[in-house]
Amino acid sequence: MGSAALVNMISPAASHAKLISLFYVIAYIANWVPVLLGAVVDHASLNLAVNLLFGVGAVVCLLLSIAVFGIKIEKRF
């Protein structure tokens, strides 16, 4: 079973189109990561590409965790 089929199965009818479009936006952005890292490796170094990958990944994870926990804290009060 593919990922898009799974999203089709679990998404509620009210937000079906929104979740499918979000799925494809995330998939297309994720497909650009190796291309951009390859360009960094070609023009700079593998070390810089790995450092950028982990640095940007850490920042994204931090921002997502702040967003998720911020929403939960606001709902409590």
N, CA, C, O and CB atoms as a CASP TS submission, in Angstrom:
PFRMAT TS
TARGET T0000
AUTHOR 0000-0000-0000
METHOD Language model
MODEL 1
PARENT N/A
ATOM      1  N   MET     1       0.844  -1.164   0.000  1.00  0.00           N
ATOM      2  CA  MET     1       0.000   0.000   0.000  1.00  0.00           C
ATOM      3  C   MET     1       0.896   1.235   0.000  1.00  0.00           C
ATOM      4  O   MET     1       1.845   1.329   0.779  1.00  0.00           O
ATOM      5  CB  MET     1      -0.964  -0.007   1.215  1.00  0.00           C
ATOM      6  N   GLY     2       0.586   2.164  -0.869  1.00  0.00           N
ATOM      7  CA  GLY     2       1.375   3.377  -0.955  1.00  0.00           C
ATOM      8  C   GLY     2       0.978   4.399   0.082  1.00  0.00           C
ATOM      9  O   GLY     2      -0.082   4.299   0.699  1.00  0.00           O
ATOM     10  N   SER     3       1.831   5.376   0.268  1.00  0.00           N
ATOM     11  CA  SER     3       1.571   6.414   1.263  1.00  0.00           C
ATOM     12  C   SER     3       0.352   7.251   0.898  1.00  0.00           C
ATOM     13  O   SER     3      -0.450   7.588   1.768  1.00  0.00           O
ATOM     14  CB  SER     3       2.788   7.314   1.416  1.00  0.00           C
ATOM     15  N   ALA     4       0.207   7.589  -0.384  1.00  0.00           N
ATOM     16  CA  ALA     4      -0.949   8.384  -0.804  1.00  0.00           C
ATOM     17  C   ALA     4      -2.246   7.611  -0.586  1.00  0.00           C
ATOM     18  O   ALA     4      -3.259   8.201  -0.209  1.00  0.00           O
ATOM     19  CB  ALA     4      -0.815   8.790  -2.282  1.00  0.00           C
ATOM     20  N   ALA     5      -2.227   6.318  -0.816  1.00  0.00           N
ATOM     21  CA  ALA     5      -3.421   5.507  -0.582  1.00  0.00           C
ATOM     22  C   ALA     5      -3.768   5.484   0.902  1.00  0.00           C
ATOM     23  O   ALA     5      -4.944   5.512   1.265  1.00  0.00           O
ATOM     24  CB  ALA     5      -3.213   4.074  -1.103  1.00  0.00           C
ATOM     25  N   LEU     6      -2.765   5.434   1.749  1.00  0.00           N
ATOM     26  CA  LEU     6      -3.003   5.447   3.189  1.00  0.00           C
ATOM     27  C   LEU     6      -3.606   6.779   3.630  1.00  0.00           C
ATOM     28  O   LEU     6      -4.529   6.804   4.444  1.00  0.00           O
ATOM     29  CB  LEU     6      -1.698   5.178   3.950  1.00  0.00           C
ATOM     30  N   VAL     7      -3.087   7.889   3.095  1.00  0.00           N
ATOM     31  CA  VAL     7      -3.650   9.200   3.412  1.00  0.00           C
ATOM     32  C   VAL     7      -5.094   9.271   2.922  1.00  0.00           C
ATOM     33  O   VAL     7      -5.946   9.836   3.608  1.00  0.00           O
ATOM     34  CB  VAL     7      -2.803  10.333   2.777  1.00  0.00           C
ATOM     35  N   ASN     8      -5.382   8.710   1.752  1.00  0.00           N
ATOM     36  CA  ASN     8      -6.758   8.673   1.245  1.00  0.00           C
ATOM     37  C   ASN     8      -7.674   7.913   2.182  1.00  0.00           C
ATOM     38  O   ASN     8      -8.814   8.321   2.404  1.00  0.00           O
ATOM     39  CB  ASN     8      -6.800   8.041  -0.140  1.00  0.00           C
ATOM     40  N   MET     9      -7.193   6.821   2.730  1.00  0.00           N
ATOM     41  CA  MET     9      -8.030   5.985   3.595  1.00  0.00           C
ATOM     42  C   MET     9      -8.305   6.641   4.948  1.00  0.00           C
ATOM     43  O   MET     9      -9.424   6.552   5.453  1.00  0.00           O
ATOM     44  CB  MET     9      -7.366   4.635   3.809  1.00  0.00           C
ATOM     45  N   ILE    10      -7.318   7.291   5.539  1.00  0.00           N
ATOM     46  CA  ILE    10      -7.484   7.780   6.911  1.00  0.00           C
ATOM     47  C   ILE    10      -7.988   9.214   7.007  1.00  0.00           C
ATOM     48  O   ILE    10      -8.383   9.648   8.089  1.00  0.00           O
ATOM     49  CB  ILE    10      -6.186   7.676   7.633  1.00  0.00           C
ATOM     50  N   SER    11      -7.986   9.957   5.912  1.00  0.00           N
ATOM     51  CA  SER    11      -8.401  11.355   6.002  1.00  0.00           C
ATOM     52  C   SER    11      -9.925  11.472   6.027  1.00  0.00           C
ATOM     53  O   SER    11     -10.615  10.802   5.259  1.00  0.00           O
ATOM     54  CB  SER    11      -7.827  12.161   4.825  1.00  0.00           C
ATOM     55  N   PRO    12     -10.444  12.320   6.908  1.00  0.00           N
ATOM     56  CA  PRO    12     -11.890  12.529   6.949  1.00  0.00           C
ATOM     57  C   PRO    12     -12.357  13.309   5.723  1.00  0.00           C
ATOM     58  O   PRO    12     -11.584  14.048   5.113  1.00  0.00           O
ATOM     59  CB  PRO    12     -12.291  13.272   8.236  1.00  0.00           C
ATOM     60  N   ALA    13     -13.606  13.139   5.377  1.00  0.00           N
ATOM     61  CA  ALA    13     -14.145  13.761   4.160  1.00  0.00           C
ATOM     62  C   ALA    13     -14.059  15.279   4.197  1.00  0.00           C
ATOM     63  O   ALA    13     -13.863  15.909   3.158  1.00  0.00           O
ATOM     64  CB  ALA    13     -15.588  13.343   3.959  1.00  0.00           C
ATOM     65  N   ALA    14     -14.199  15.869   5.361  1.00  0.00           N
ATOM     66  CA  ALA    14     -14.192  17.329   5.472  1.00  0.00           C
ATOM     67  C   ALA    14     -12.831  17.933   5.143  1.00  0.00           C
ATOM     68  O   ALA    14     -12.760  19.058   4.648  1.00  0.00           O
ATOM     69  CB  ALA    14     -14.604  17.742   6.869  1.00  0.00           C
ATOM     70  N   SER    15     -11.754  17.203   5.411  1.00  0.00           N
ATOM     71  CA  SER    15     -10.422  17.756   5.163  1.00  0.00           C
ATOM     72  C   SER    15      -9.611  16.897   4.200  1.00  0.00           C
ATOM     73  O   SER    15      -8.380  16.937   4.213  1.00  0.00           O
ATOM     74  CB  SER    15      -9.669  17.905   6.471  1.00  0.00           C
ATOM     75  N   HIS    16     -10.287  16.132   3.379  1.00  0.00           N
ATOM     76  CA  HIS    16      -9.611  15.202   2.469  1.00  0.00           C
ATOM     77  C   HIS    16      -8.684  15.938   1.493  1.00  0.00           C
ATOM     78  O   HIS    16      -7.507  15.595   1.378  1.00  0.00           O
ATOM     79  CB  HIS    16     -10.647  14.383   1.688  1.00  0.00           C
ATOM     80  N   ALA    17      -9.205  16.935   0.798  1.00  0.00           N
ATOM     81  CA  ALA    17      -8.402  17.653  -0.194  1.00  0.00           C
ATOM     82  C   ALA    17      -7.228  18.369   0.452  1.00  0.00           C
ATOM     83  O   ALA    17      -6.134  18.410  -0.110  1.00  0.00           O
ATOM     84  CB  ALA    17      -9.266  18.656  -0.950  1.00  0.00           C
ATOM     85  N   LYS    18      -7.452  18.927   1.625  1.00  0.00           N
ATOM     86  CA  LYS    18      -6.385  19.642   2.334  1.00  0.00           C
ATOM     87  C   LYS    18      -5.248  18.698   2.714  1.00  0.00           C
ATOM     88  O   LYS    18      -4.079  19.046   2.550  1.00  0.00           O
ATOM     89  CB  LYS    18      -6.941  20.325   3.592  1.00  0.00           C
ATOM     90  N   LEU    19      -5.573  17.515   3.217  1.00  0.00           N
ATOM     91  CA  LEU    19      -4.539  16.562   3.618  1.00  0.00           C
ATOM     92  C   LEU    19      -3.793  15.985   2.422  1.00  0.00           C
ATOM     93  O   LEU    19      -2.580  15.787   2.485  1.00  0.00           O
ATOM     94  CB  LEU    19      -5.153  15.436   4.426  1.00  0.00           C
ATOM     95  N   ILE    20      -4.508  15.715   1.334  1.00  0.00           N
ATOM     96  CA  ILE    20      -3.840  15.199   0.135  1.00  0.00           C
ATOM     97  C   ILE    20      -2.871  16.236  -0.433  1.00  0.00           C
ATOM     98  O   ILE    20      -1.747  15.899  -0.806  1.00  0.00           O
ATOM     99  CB  ILE    20      -4.880  14.802  -0.933  1.00  0.00           C
ATOM    100  N   SER    21      -3.306  17.494  -0.498  1.00  0.00           N
ATOM    101  CA  SER    21      -2.403  18.522  -1.032  1.00  0.00           C
ATOM    102  C   SER    21      -1.212  18.738  -0.105  1.00  0.00           C
ATOM    103  O   SER    21      -0.096  18.947  -0.580  1.00  0.00           O
ATOM    104  CB  SER    21      -3.155  19.848  -1.238  1.00  0.00           C
ATOM    105  N   LEU    22      -1.429  18.692   1.202  1.00  0.00           N
ATOM    106  CA  LEU    22      -0.321  18.803   2.150  1.00  0.00           C
ATOM    107  C   LEU    22       0.656  17.643   1.993  1.00  0.00           C
ATOM    108  O   LEU    22       1.870  17.834   2.060  1.00  0.00           O
ATOM    109  CB  LEU    22      -0.851  18.853   3.586  1.00  0.00           C
ATOM    110  N   PHE    23       0.127  16.443   1.783  1.00  0.00           N
ATOM    111  CA  PHE    23       0.974  15.276   1.566  1.00  0.00           C
ATOM    112  C   PHE    23       1.888  15.475   0.359  1.00  0.00           C
ATOM    113  O   PHE    23       3.085  15.198   0.432  1.00  0.00           O
ATOM    114  CB  PHE    23       0.116  14.026   1.375  1.00  0.00           C
ATOM    115  N   TYR    24       1.326  15.955  -0.748  1.00  0.00           N
ATOM    116  CA  TYR    24       2.137  16.137  -1.948  1.00  0.00           C
ATOM    117  C   TYR    24       3.116  17.299  -1.821  1.00  0.00           C
ATOM    118  O   TYR    24       4.212  17.231  -2.377  1.00  0.00           O
ATOM    119  CB  TYR    24       1.243  16.356  -3.144  1.00  0.00           C
ATOM    120  N   VAL    25       2.758  18.354  -1.113  1.00  0.00           N
ATOM    121  CA  VAL    25       3.698  19.459  -0.895  1.00  0.00           C
ATOM    122  C   VAL    25       4.904  18.967  -0.107  1.00  0.00           C
ATOM    123  O   VAL    25       6.045  19.264  -0.461  1.00  0.00           O
ATOM    124  CB  VAL    25       3.010  20.632  -0.149  1.00  0.00           C
ATOM    125  N   ILE    26       4.654  18.218   0.955  1.00  0.00           N
ATOM    126  CA  ILE    26       5.747  17.678   1.760  1.00  0.00           C
ATOM    127  C   ILE    26       6.595  16.710   0.952  1.00  0.00           C
ATOM    128  O   ILE    26       7.821  16.718   1.065  1.00  0.00           O
ATOM    129  CB  ILE    26       5.201  16.981   3.004  1.00  0.00           C
ATOM    130  N   ALA    27       5.956  15.877   0.139  1.00  0.00           N
ATOM    131  CA  ALA    27       6.702  14.919  -0.680  1.00  0.00           C
ATOM    132  C   ALA    27       7.598  15.630  -1.696  1.00  0.00           C
ATOM    133  O   ALA    27       8.751  15.238  -1.879  1.00  0.00           O
ATOM    134  CB  ALA    27       5.736  13.977  -1.404  1.00  0.00           C
ATOM    135  N   TYR    28       7.082  16.672  -2.361  1.00  0.00           N
ATOM    136  CA  TYR    28       7.893  17.393  -3.339  1.00  0.00           C
ATOM    137  C   TYR    28       9.050  18.136  -2.676  1.00  0.00           C
ATOM    138  O   TYR    28      10.152  18.173  -3.223  1.00  0.00           O
ATOM    139  CB  TYR    28       7.028  18.372  -4.118  1.00  0.00           C
ATOM    140  N   ILE    29       8.813  18.721  -1.519  1.00  0.00           N
ATOM    141  CA  ILE    29       9.899  19.404  -0.804  1.00  0.00           C
ATOM    142  C   ILE    29      10.956  18.393  -0.360  1.00  0.00           C
ATOM    143  O   ILE    29      12.153  18.658  -0.468  1.00  0.00           O
ATOM    144  CB  ILE    29       9.347  20.178   0.421  1.00  0.00           C
ATOM    145  N   ALA    30      10.519  17.248   0.133  1.00  0.00           N
ATOM    146  CA  ALA    30      11.465  16.218   0.574  1.00  0.00           C
ATOM    147  C   ALA    30      12.307  15.689  -0.583  1.00  0.00           C
ATOM    148  O   ALA    30      13.457  15.301  -0.375  1.00  0.00           O
ATOM    149  CB  ALA    30      10.716  15.065   1.236  1.00  0.00           C
ATOM    150  N   ASN    31      11.764  15.667  -1.785  1.00  0.00           N
ATOM    151  CA  ASN    31      12.530  15.197  -2.938  1.00  0.00           C
ATOM    152  C   ASN    31      13.617  16.180  -3.356  1.00  0.00           C
ATOM    153  O   ASN    31      14.553  15.794  -4.056  1.00  0.00           O
ATOM    154  CB  ASN    31      11.604  14.942  -4.102  1.00  0.00           C
ATOM    155  N   TRP    32      13.514  17.439  -2.944  1.00  0.00           N
ATOM    156  CA  TRP    32      14.541  18.419  -3.287  1.00  0.00           C
ATOM    157  C   TRP    32      15.742  18.361  -2.350  1.00  0.00           C
ATOM    158  O   TRP    32      16.804  18.883  -2.688  1.00  0.00           O
ATOM    159  CB  TRP    32      13.953  19.808  -3.269  1.00  0.00           C
ATOM    160  N   VAL    33      15.601  17.743  -1.188  1.00  0.00           N
ATOM    161  CA  VAL    33      16.705  17.697  -0.222  1.00  0.00           C
ATOM    162  C   VAL    33      17.960  17.043  -0.804  1.00  0.00           C
ATOM    163  O   VAL    33      19.034  17.634  -0.698  1.00  0.00           O
ATOM    164  CB  VAL    33      16.269  16.943   1.029  1.00  0.00           C
ATOM    165  N   PRO    34      17.883  15.847  -1.418  1.00  0.00           N
ATOM    166  CA  PRO    34      19.112  15.251  -1.965  1.00  0.00           C
ATOM    167  C   PRO    34      19.703  16.051  -3.124  1.00  0.00           C
ATOM    168  O   PRO    34      20.920  16.071  -3.305  1.00  0.00           O
ATOM    169  CB  PRO    34      18.833  13.838  -2.428  1.00  0.00           C
ATOM    170  N   VAL    35      18.853  16.708  -3.904  1.00  0.00           N
ATOM    171  CA  VAL    35      19.356  17.522  -5.013  1.00  0.00           C
ATOM    172  C   VAL    35      20.161  18.702  -4.479  1.00  0.00           C
ATOM    173  O   VAL    35      21.262  18.979  -4.956  1.00  0.00           O
ATOM    174  CB  VAL    35      18.191  18.023  -5.895  1.00  0.00           C
ATOM    175  N   LEU    36      19.611  19.386  -3.497  1.00  0.00           N
ATOM    176  CA  LEU    36      20.316  20.534  -2.918  1.00  0.00           C
ATOM    177  C   LEU    36      21.593  20.116  -2.203  1.00  0.00           C
ATOM    178  O   LEU    36      22.614  20.797  -2.295  1.00  0.00           O
ATOM    179  CB  LEU    36      19.406  21.275  -1.950  1.00  0.00           C
ATOM    180  N   LEU    37      21.535  18.991  -1.488  1.00  0.00           N
ATOM    181  CA  LEU    37      22.751  18.517  -0.818  1.00  0.00           C
ATOM    182  C   LEU    37      23.807  18.095  -1.829  1.00  0.00           C
ATOM    183  O   LEU    37      24.998  18.291  -1.588  1.00  0.00           O
ATOM    184  CB  LEU    37      22.426  17.346   0.116  1.00  0.00           C
ATOM    185  N   GLY    38      23.399  17.525  -2.948  1.00  0.00           N
ATOM    186  CA  GLY    38      24.346  17.175  -4.002  1.00  0.00           C
ATOM    187  C   GLY    38      25.030  18.402  -4.578  1.00  0.00           C
ATOM    188  O   GLY    38      26.222  18.372  -4.883  1.00  0.00           O
ATOM    189  N   ALA    39      24.270  19.484  -4.727  1.00  0.00           N
ATOM    190  CA  ALA    39      24.858  20.727  -5.223  1.00  0.00           C
ATOM    191  C   ALA    39      25.870  21.280  -4.220  1.00  0.00           C
ATOM    192  O   ALA    39      26.919  21.790  -4.612  1.00  0.00           O
ATOM    193  CB  ALA    39      23.758  21.770  -5.503  1.00  0.00           C
ATOM    194  N   VAL    40      25.558  21.179  -2.932  1.00  0.00           N
ATOM    195  CA  VAL    40      26.505  21.645  -1.901  1.00  0.00           C
ATOM    196  C   VAL    40      27.774  20.797  -1.930  1.00  0.00           C
ATOM    197  O   VAL    40      28.878  21.328  -1.810  1.00  0.00           O
ATOM    198  CB  VAL    40      25.855  21.589  -0.488  1.00  0.00           C
ATOM    199  N   VAL    41      27.621  19.482  -2.088  1.00  0.00           N
ATOM    200  CA  VAL    41      28.786  18.596  -2.143  1.00  0.00           C
ATOM    201  C   VAL    41      29.648  18.937  -3.358  1.00  0.00           C
ATOM    202  O   VAL    41      30.874  18.971  -3.258  1.00  0.00           O
ATOM    203  CB  VAL    41      28.345  17.111  -2.194  1.00  0.00           C
ATOM    204  N   ASP    42      29.012  19.190  -4.505  1.00  0.00           N
ATOM    205  CA  ASP    42      29.766  19.509  -5.717  1.00  0.00           C
ATOM    206  C   ASP    42      30.531  20.813  -5.597  1.00  0.00           C
ATOM    207  O   ASP    42      31.659  20.920  -6.080  1.00  0.00           O
ATOM    208  CB  ASP    42      28.838  19.578  -6.901  1.00  0.00           C
ATOM    209  N   HIS    43      29.925  21.807  -4.955  1.00  0.00           N
ATOM    210  CA  HIS    43      30.549  23.126  -4.913  1.00  0.00           C
ATOM    211  C   HIS    43      31.378  23.371  -3.659  1.00  0.00           C
ATOM    212  O   HIS    43      32.268  24.221  -3.672  1.00  0.00           O
ATOM    213  CB  HIS    43      29.498  24.178  -5.020  1.00  0.00           C
ATOM    214  N   ALA    44      31.106  22.644  -2.572  1.00  0.00           N
ATOM    215  CA  ALA    44      31.854  22.880  -1.330  1.00  0.00           C
ATOM    216  C   ALA    44      32.482  21.575  -0.858  1.00  0.00           C
ATOM    217  O   ALA    44      33.563  21.205  -1.315  1.00  0.00           O
ATOM    218  CB  ALA    44      30.929  23.472  -0.225  1.00  0.00           C
ATOM    219  N   SER    45      31.811  20.878   0.052  1.00  0.00           N
ATOM    220  CA  SER    45      32.357  19.624   0.567  1.00  0.00           C
ATOM    221  C   SER    45      31.244  18.772   1.150  1.00  0.00           C
ATOM    222  O   SER    45      30.150  19.258   1.438  1.00  0.00           O
ATOM    223  CB  SER    45      33.440  19.893   1.628  1.00  0.00           C
ATOM    224  N   LEU    46      31.544  17.503   1.317  1.00  0.00           N
ATOM    225  CA  LEU    46      30.597  16.583   1.931  1.00  0.00           C
ATOM    226  C   LEU    46      30.372  16.954   3.397  1.00  0.00           C
ATOM    227  O   LEU    46      29.251  16.861   3.897  1.00  0.00           O
ATOM    228  CB  LEU    46      31.099  15.133   1.813  1.00  0.00           C
ATOM    229  N   ASN    47      31.412  17.365   4.069  1.00  0.00           N
ATOM    230  CA  ASN    47      31.302  17.756   5.471  1.00  0.00           C
ATOM    231  C   ASN    47      30.314  18.910   5.640  1.00  0.00           C
ATOM    232  O   ASN    47      29.475  18.880   6.541  1.00  0.00           O
ATOM    233  CB  ASN    47      32.679  18.151   6.025  1.00  0.00           C
ATOM    234  N   LEU    48      30.408  19.913   4.789  1.00  0.00           N
ATOM    235  CA  LEU    48      29.482  21.043   4.859  1.00  0.00           C
ATOM    236  C   LEU    48      28.054  20.596   4.571  1.00  0.00           C
ATOM    237  O   LEU    48      27.119  21.051   5.230  1.00  0.00           O
ATOM    238  CB  LEU    48      29.899  22.141   3.873  1.00  0.00           C
ATOM    239  N   ALA    49      27.877  19.710   3.596  1.00  0.00           N
ATOM    240  CA  ALA    49      26.536  19.226   3.261  1.00  0.00           C
ATOM    241  C   ALA    49      25.904  18.473   4.429  1.00  0.00           C
ATOM    242  O   ALA    49      24.723  18.661   4.722  1.00  0.00           O
ATOM    243  CB  ALA    49      26.593  18.322   2.029  1.00  0.00           C
ATOM    244  N   VAL    50      26.677  17.629   5.091  1.00  0.00           N
ATOM    245  CA  VAL    50      26.159  16.878   6.241  1.00  0.00           C
ATOM    246  C   VAL    50      25.841  17.825   7.389  1.00  0.00           C
ATOM    247  O   VAL    50      24.810  17.677   8.044  1.00  0.00           O
ATOM    248  CB  VAL    50      27.174  15.807   6.699  1.00  0.00           C
ATOM    249  N   ASN    51      26.717  18.799   7.641  1.00  0.00           N
ATOM    250  CA  ASN    51      26.454  19.772   8.700  1.00  0.00           C
ATOM    251  C   ASN    51      25.196  20.590   8.413  1.00  0.00           C
ATOM    252  O   ASN    51      24.411  20.858   9.323  1.00  0.00           O
ATOM    253  CB  ASN    51      27.652  20.702   8.868  1.00  0.00           C
ATOM    254  N   LEU    52      25.000  20.988   7.154  1.00  0.00           N
ATOM    255  CA  LEU    52      23.784  21.715   6.784  1.00  0.00           C
ATOM    256  C   LEU    52      22.543  20.846   6.968  1.00  0.00           C
ATOM    257  O   LEU    52      21.522  21.318   7.468  1.00  0.00           O
ATOM    258  CB  LEU    52      23.874  22.198   5.333  1.00  0.00           C
ATOM    259  N   LEU    53      22.630  19.593   6.569  1.00  0.00           N
ATOM    260  CA  LEU    53      21.494  18.680   6.702  1.00  0.00           C
ATOM    261  C   LEU    53      21.075  18.556   8.165  1.00  0.00           C
ATOM    262  O   LEU    53      19.897  18.703   8.489  1.00  0.00           O
ATOM    263  CB  LEU    53      21.845  17.293   6.128  1.00  0.00           C
ATOM    264  N   PHE    54      22.029  18.287   9.042  1.00  0.00           N
ATOM    265  CA  PHE    54      21.694  18.111  10.453  1.00  0.00           C
ATOM    266  C   PHE    54      21.320  19.436  11.113  1.00  0.00           C
ATOM    267  O   PHE    54      20.435  19.465  11.969  1.00  0.00           O
ATOM    268  CB  PHE    54      22.863  17.472  11.195  1.00  0.00           C
ATOM    269  N   GLY    55      21.966  20.515  10.738  1.00  0.00           N
ATOM    270  CA  GLY    55      21.629  21.812  11.320  1.00  0.00           C
ATOM    271  C   GLY    55      20.234  22.275  10.947  1.00  0.00           C
ATOM    272  O   GLY    55      19.458  22.690  11.808  1.00  0.00           O
ATOM    273  N   VAL    56      19.918  22.202   9.663  1.00  0.00           N
ATOM    274  CA  VAL    56      18.577  22.597   9.211  1.00  0.00           C
ATOM    275  C   VAL    56      17.527  21.640   9.762  1.00  0.00           C
ATOM    276  O   VAL    56      16.439  22.067  10.151  1.00  0.00           O
ATOM    277  CB  VAL    56      18.508  22.632   7.668  1.00  0.00           C
ATOM    278  N   GLY    57      17.847  20.345   9.797  1.00  0.00           N
ATOM    279  CA  GLY    57      16.919  19.370  10.361  1.00  0.00           C
ATOM    280  C   GLY    57      16.630  19.632  11.832  1.00  0.00           C
ATOM    281  O   GLY    57      15.491  19.498  12.279  1.00  0.00           O
ATOM    282  N   ALA    58      17.662  20.005  12.585  1.00  0.00           N
ATOM    283  CA  ALA    58      17.468  20.304  14.006  1.00  0.00           C
ATOM    284  C   ALA    58      16.601  21.542  14.198  1.00  0.00           C
ATOM    285  O   ALA    58      15.738  21.567  15.075  1.00  0.00           O
ATOM    286  CB  ALA    58      18.819  20.499  14.697  1.00  0.00           C
ATOM    287  N   VAL    59      16.828  22.565  13.386  1.00  0.00           N
ATOM    288  CA  VAL    59      16.026  23.789  13.485  1.00  0.00           C
ATOM    289  C   VAL    59      14.565  23.506  13.137  1.00  0.00           C
ATOM    290  O   VAL    59      13.658  23.983  13.818  1.00  0.00           O
ATOM    291  CB  VAL    59      16.593  24.886  12.556  1.00  0.00           C
ATOM    292  N   VAL    60      14.342  22.736  12.083  1.00  0.00           N
ATOM    293  CA  VAL    60      12.972  22.391  11.689  1.00  0.00           C
ATOM    294  C   VAL    60      12.285  21.592  12.787  1.00  0.00           C
ATOM    295  O   VAL    60      11.129  21.862  13.112  1.00  0.00           O
ATOM    296  CB  VAL    60      12.969  21.592  10.371  1.00  0.00           C
ATOM    297  N   CYS    61      12.970  20.622  13.358  1.00  0.00           N
ATOM    298  CA  CYS    61      12.388  19.829  14.452  1.00  0.00           C
ATOM    299  C   CYS    61      12.081  20.700  15.660  1.00  0.00           C
ATOM    300  O   CYS    61      11.039  20.532  16.294  1.00  0.00           O
ATOM    301  CB  CYS    61      13.336  18.694  14.858  1.00  0.00           C
ATOM    302  N   LEU    62      12.968  21.622  15.983  1.00  0.00           N
ATOM    303  CA  LEU    62      12.744  22.520  17.109  1.00  0.00           C
ATOM    304  C   LEU    62      11.525  23.406  16.868  1.00  0.00           C
ATOM    305  O   LEU    62      10.686  23.569  17.754  1.00  0.00           O
ATOM    306  CB  LEU    62      13.984  23.381  17.357  1.00  0.00           C
ATOM    307  N   LEU    63      11.428  23.979  15.670  1.00  0.00           N
ATOM    308  CA  LEU    63      10.281  24.832  15.354  1.00  0.00           C
ATOM    309  C   LEU    63       8.976  24.050  15.360  1.00  0.00           C
ATOM    310  O   LEU    63       7.958  24.550  15.838  1.00  0.00           O
ATOM    311  CB  LEU    63      10.475  25.496  14.001  1.00  0.00           C
ATOM    312  N   LEU    64       8.994  22.836  14.836  1.00  0.00           N
ATOM    313  CA  LEU    64       7.782  22.014  14.852  1.00  0.00           C
ATOM    314  C   LEU    64       7.376  21.636  16.265  1.00  0.00           C
ATOM    315  O   LEU    64       6.188  21.635  16.589  1.00  0.00           O
ATOM    316  CB  LEU    64       7.986  20.758  14.025  1.00  0.00           C
ATOM    317  N   SER    65       8.343  21.316  17.106  1.00  0.00           N
ATOM    318  CA  SER    65       7.996  20.965  18.489  1.00  0.00           C
ATOM    319  C   SER    65       7.459  22.170  19.243  1.00  0.00           C
ATOM    320  O   SER    65       6.543  22.026  20.053  1.00  0.00           O
ATOM    321  CB  SER    65       9.215  20.394  19.220  1.00  0.00           C
ATOM    322  N   ILE    66       8.008  23.359  18.999  1.00  0.00           N
ATOM    323  CA  ILE    66       7.474  24.572  19.627  1.00  0.00           C
ATOM    324  C   ILE    66       6.053  24.833  19.148  1.00  0.00           C
ATOM    325  O   ILE    66       5.182  25.196  19.939  1.00  0.00           O
ATOM    326  CB  ILE    66       8.373  25.789  19.321  1.00  0.00           C
ATOM    327  N   ALA    67       5.821  24.647  17.847  1.00  0.00           N
ATOM    328  CA  ALA    67       4.480  24.864  17.307  1.00  0.00           C
ATOM    329  C   ALA    67       3.482  23.872  17.895  1.00  0.00           C
ATOM    330  O   ALA    67       2.370  24.259  18.253  1.00  0.00           O
ATOM    331  CB  ALA    67       4.496  24.751  15.780  1.00  0.00           C
ATOM    332  N   VAL    68       3.855  22.618  17.998  1.00  0.00           N
ATOM    333  CA  VAL    68       2.942  21.601  18.513  1.00  0.00           C
ATOM    334  C   VAL    68       2.670  21.823  19.993  1.00  0.00           C
ATOM    335  O   VAL    68       1.513  21.810  20.413  1.00  0.00           O
ATOM    336  CB  VAL    68       3.515  20.197  18.285  1.00  0.00           C
ATOM    337  N   PHE    69       3.702  22.025  20.783  1.00  0.00           N
ATOM    338  CA  PHE    69       3.493  22.208  22.213  1.00  0.00           C
ATOM    339  C   PHE    69       2.870  23.565  22.512  1.00  0.00           C
ATOM    340  O   PHE    69       2.147  23.701  23.499  1.00  0.00           O
ATOM    341  CB  PHE    69       4.810  22.060  22.962  1.00  0.00           C
ATOM    342  N   GLY    70       3.127  24.554  21.699  1.00  0.00           N
ATOM    343  CA  GLY    70       2.486  25.860  21.877  1.00  0.00           C
ATOM    344  C   GLY    70       0.995  25.774  21.669  1.00  0.00           C
ATOM    345  O   GLY    70       0.235  26.412  22.398  1.00  0.00           O
ATOM    346  N   ILE    71       0.558  25.007  20.700  1.00  0.00           N
ATOM    347  CA  ILE    71      -0.875  24.832  20.449  1.00  0.00           C
ATOM    348  C   ILE    71      -1.516  24.086  21.610  1.00  0.00           C
ATOM    349  O   ILE    71      -2.621  24.434  22.026  1.00  0.00           O
ATOM    350  CB  ILE    71      -1.115  24.074  19.121  1.00  0.00           C
ATOM    351  N   LYS    72      -0.853  23.075  22.137  1.00  0.00           N
ATOM    352  CA  LYS    72      -1.413  22.303  23.242  1.00  0.00           C
ATOM    353  C   LYS    72      -1.498  23.136  24.511  1.00  0.00           C
ATOM    354  O   LYS    72      -2.459  23.002  25.268  1.00  0.00           O
ATOM    355  CB  LYS    72      -0.579  21.054  23.492  1.00  0.00           C
ATOM    356  N   ILE    73      -0.522  23.984  24.758  1.00  0.00           N
ATOM    357  CA  ILE    73      -0.544  24.840  25.949  1.00  0.00           C
ATOM    358  C   ILE    73      -1.667  25.864  25.834  1.00  0.00           C
ATOM    359  O   ILE    73      -2.355  26.134  26.818  1.00  0.00           O
ATOM    360  CB  ILE    73       0.818  25.554  26.141  1.00  0.00           C
ATOM    361  N   GLU    74      -1.862  26.432  24.660  1.00  0.00           N
ATOM    362  CA  GLU    74      -2.925  27.419  24.471  1.00  0.00           C
ATOM    363  C   GLU    74      -4.307  26.795  24.669  1.00  0.00           C
ATOM    364  O   GLU    74      -5.212  27.466  25.165  1.00  0.00           O
ATOM    365  CB  GLU    74      -2.826  28.042  23.076  1.00  0.00           C
ATOM    366  N   LYS    75      -4.489  25.545  24.297  1.00  0.00           N
ATOM    367  CA  LYS    75      -5.774  24.892  24.452  1.00  0.00           C
ATOM    368  C   LYS    75      -6.080  24.583  25.913  1.00  0.00           C
ATOM    369  O   LYS    75      -7.248  24.497  26.291  1.00  0.00           O
ATOM    370  CB  LYS    75      -5.809  23.621  23.634  1.00  0.00           C
ATOM    371  N   ARG    76      -5.068  24.417  26.727  1.00  0.00           N
ATOM    372  CA  ARG    76      -5.280  24.094  28.140  1.00  0.00           C
ATOM    373  C   ARG    76      -5.808  25.293  28.921  1.00  0.00           C
ATOM    374  O   ARG    76      -6.637  25.134  29.817  1.00  0.00           O
ATOM    375  CB  ARG    76      -3.980  23.602  28.767  1.00  0.00           C
ATOM    376  N   PHE    77      -5.343  26.464  28.594  1.00  0.00           N
ATOM    377  CA  PHE    77      -5.687  27.634  29.396  1.00  0.00           C
ATOM    378  C   PHE    77      -6.855  28.339  28.818  1.00  0.00           C
ATOM    379  O   PHE    77      -7.294  29.354  29.360  1.00  0.00           O
ATOM    380  CB  PHE    77      -4.527  28.578  29.509  1.00  0.00           C
TER
END
